[in-house]
Amino acid sequence: MNKNPIIRPMQSPHYPGCCGVVETNPDTGTNLYVRKPDGTYWKARGDISSLGGTSLELSDAVTDEKVIARLDDAYDEWARKTYGV
């Protein structure tokens, strides 16, 4: 069984310039993050479906370098596929 987290970045129409990142990890469950235009990641609260809505609430900035690296890798791959960059 693959125990690596599945990370799915997605654009949010209600948060211009921001990207939502859903991480599903077999050990820790589902985590929701928002990547701000400055490249920082923030933990978010709310329904995963609220990413497209306006009820998403940000909490703490992500400071764990391992988590940031994991999210950056997923975001970079998504941006290459989405925008060809």
C-alpha positions as CSV (number, residue, x, y, z in Angstrom):
1,M,0.0,0.0,0.0
2,N,1.3,3.5,-1.0
3,K,1.6,5.6,2.2
4,N,2.7,8.7,0.4
5,P,0.3,11.7,0.7
6,I,-1.8,12.5,-2.4
7,I,-1.6,16.3,-3.0
8,R,-4.0,18.1,-5.3
9,P,-3.5,21.8,-6.0
10,M,-6.4,23.7,-7.5
11,Q,-7.2,27.3,-8.5
12,S,-9.8,29.1,-6.4
13,P,-12.1,31.5,-8.2
14,H,-12.9,33.4,-4.9
15,Y,-9.3,33.9,-3.8
16,P,-7.5,35.5,-6.8
17,G,-3.9,34.5,-7.1
18,C,-4.2,31.9,-4.4
19,C,-4.1,28.1,-4.9
20,G,-5.8,25.6,-2.7
21,V,-3.9,22.5,-1.9
22,V,-5.6,19.4,-0.6
23,E,-3.3,16.8,1.0
24,T,-4.8,13.3,1.7
25,N,-2.4,11.3,3.9
26,P,-3.2,7.8,5.1
27,D,-1.7,8.6,8.5
28,T,-3.0,12.1,9.2
29,G,-6.1,12.3,7.2
30,T,-7.0,15.3,4.9
31,N,-5.3,18.6,5.3
32,L,-6.3,21.8,3.5
33,Y,-3.8,24.5,2.7
34,V,-3.8,27.8,0.7
35,R,-0.8,29.0,-1.2
36,K,-0.7,32.7,-1.3
37,P,0.7,34.7,-4.3
38,D,3.9,35.3,-2.3
39,G,4.5,31.5,-2.2
40,T,3.7,31.0,1.5
41,Y,1.4,28.2,2.6
42,W,-1.3,28.6,5.2
43,K,-3.4,26.0,7.0
44,A,-7.0,26.4,6.2
45,R,-10.2,25.3,7.9
46,G,-13.5,24.5,6.2
47,D,-14.9,21.9,3.9
48,I,-12.8,20.8,1.0
49,S,-15.7,21.9,-1.2
50,S,-15.4,25.4,0.4
51,L,-12.2,26.0,-1.6
52,G,-14.5,27.2,-4.5
53,G,-16.7,29.1,-2.1
54,T,-16.1,32.0,0.2
55,S,-16.2,30.3,3.6
56,L,-12.6,29.2,3.8
57,E,-10.8,30.3,7.0
58,L,-7.0,30.6,7.2
59,S,-5.2,29.7,10.4
60,D,-1.4,29.3,10.9
61,A,1.3,29.8,8.4
62,V,3.1,26.5,7.5
63,T,6.7,26.6,8.8
64,D,7.7,23.0,8.6
65,E,10.3,22.8,5.9
66,K,9.4,19.2,5.0
67,V,5.7,20.1,4.5
68,I,6.6,23.2,2.5
69,A,8.9,21.2,0.2
70,R,6.2,18.6,-0.3
71,L,3.6,21.2,-1.1
72,D,6.0,23.1,-3.4
73,D,6.8,20.0,-5.4
74,A,3.1,19.3,-5.9
75,Y,2.4,22.9,-6.8
76,D,5.3,23.1,-9.3
77,E,4.1,19.9,-11.0
78,W,0.5,21.2,-11.2
79,A,1.7,24.6,-12.5
80,R,3.7,22.8,-15.3
81,K,0.7,20.8,-16.3
82,T,-1.8,23.6,-16.0
83,Y,0.2,26.5,-17.4
84,G,3.1,24.9,-19.2
85,V,5.7,26.6,-17.0
